[in-house]
Amino acid sequence: MRIGELARRTGVSERSLRYYESRGLLSAERTAGGHREFPEAAVDRVVRIQELYAAGLHSDRIRHLLPCMRDQDGGPSARATPRLLADLTEERTRIDRLITDLHRTRDTLDEVIEAAGGE
């Protein structure tokens, strides 16, 4: 499929898809006319990339982690190495810390709201 269709099917801009390709997160074949042709699996790959970005990972980390993830279900692939699995565990720990910090911030905000007479 061409880049426009991939953008439409994933809700990701063509500009972002080009960026993913430039960072090694996504690959496409080129037609004789120079157009990008993405495989059907690119849809799942883009969804996975978006999820990882939403989790706060940067493109270098995502590029490093993608080889150990299956696009369809996000589970480990046969290519997952102990180092990549350790990296995933490290990212999960980082996300857990962020969640804890956000809960603490919300609790503090709730105290301020209550002290100010709000609900």
Contacts in CASP RR format, 6 or more apart in sequence:
PFRMAT RR
TARGET T0000
AUTHOR 0000-0000-0000
METHOD contacts of the structure
MODEL  1
MRIGELARRTGVSERSLRYYESRGLLSAERTAGGHREFPEAAVDRVVRIQ
ELYAAGLHSDRIRHLLPCMRDQDGGPSARATPRLLADLTEERTRIDRLIT
DLHRTRDTLDEVIEAAGGE
1 9 0 8 1.000
1 37 0 8 1.000
1 38 0 8 1.000
1 39 0 8 1.000
1 40 0 8 1.000
1 42 0 8 1.000
2 35 0 8 1.000
2 36 0 8 1.000
2 37 0 8 1.000
2 38 0 8 1.000
3 14 0 8 1.000
3 17 0 8 1.000
3 18 0 8 1.000
3 28 0 8 1.000
3 35 0 8 1.000
3 36 0 8 1.000
3 38 0 8 1.000
4 14 0 8 1.000
6 12 0 8 1.000
6 17 0 8 1.000
6 38 0 8 1.000
6 42 0 8 1.000
6 43 0 8 1.000
6 46 0 8 1.000
7 13 0 8 1.000
7 14 0 8 1.000
7 17 0 8 1.000
9 43 0 8 1.000
10 17 0 8 1.000
10 43 0 8 1.000
10 46 0 8 1.000
10 47 0 8 1.000
10 50 0 8 1.000
12 46 0 8 1.000
12 50 0 8 1.000
17 26 0 8 1.000
17 46 0 8 1.000
19 59 0 8 1.000
20 26 0 8 1.000
20 46 0 8 1.000
20 49 0 8 1.000
20 59 0 8 1.000
21 27 0 8 1.000
21 28 0 8 1.000
21 36 0 8 1.000
23 59 0 8 1.000
23 60 0 8 1.000
23 62 0 8 1.000
23 63 0 8 1.000
24 63 0 8 1.000
25 45 0 8 1.000
25 49 0 8 1.000
25 59 0 8 1.000
25 62 0 8 1.000
25 63 0 8 1.000
25 66 0 8 1.000
26 38 0 8 1.000
26 42 0 8 1.000
26 45 0 8 1.000
26 46 0 8 1.000
26 49 0 8 1.000
28 36 0 8 1.000
28 37 0 8 1.000
28 38 0 8 1.000
28 42 0 8 1.000
29 36 0 8 1.000
29 37 0 8 1.000
30 36 0 8 1.000
30 37 0 8 1.000
31 37 0 8 1.000
41 71 0 8 1.000
44 71 0 8 1.000
44 72 0 8 1.000
45 66 0 8 1.000
45 71 0 8 1.000
47 71 0 8 1.000
48 66 0 8 1.000
48 69 0 8 1.000
48 71 0 8 1.000
48 74 0 8 1.000
49 62 0 8 1.000
49 66 0 8 1.000
52 61 0 8 1.000
52 62 0 8 1.000
52 65 0 8 1.000
52 66 0 8 1.000
53 62 0 8 1.000
55 91 0 8 1.000
55 95 0 8 1.000
56 95 0 8 1.000
57 65 0 8 1.000
57 91 0 8 1.000
61 87 0 8 1.000
61 91 0 8 1.000
64 84 0 8 1.000
64 87 0 8 1.000
65 84 0 8 1.000
65 87 0 8 1.000
65 88 0 8 1.000
65 91 0 8 1.000
67 77 0 8 1.000
67 79 0 8 1.000
67 80 0 8 1.000
67 84 0 8 1.000
68 76 0 8 1.000
68 77 0 8 1.000
68 79 0 8 1.000
68 80 0 8 1.000
68 81 0 8 1.000
68 84 0 8 1.000
68 85 0 8 1.000
68 88 0 8 1.000
69 75 0 8 1.000
69 76 0 8 1.000
69 77 0 8 1.000
69 80 0 8 1.000
70 76 0 8 1.000
70 77 0 8 1.000
76 85 0 8 1.000
113 119 0 8 1.000
END
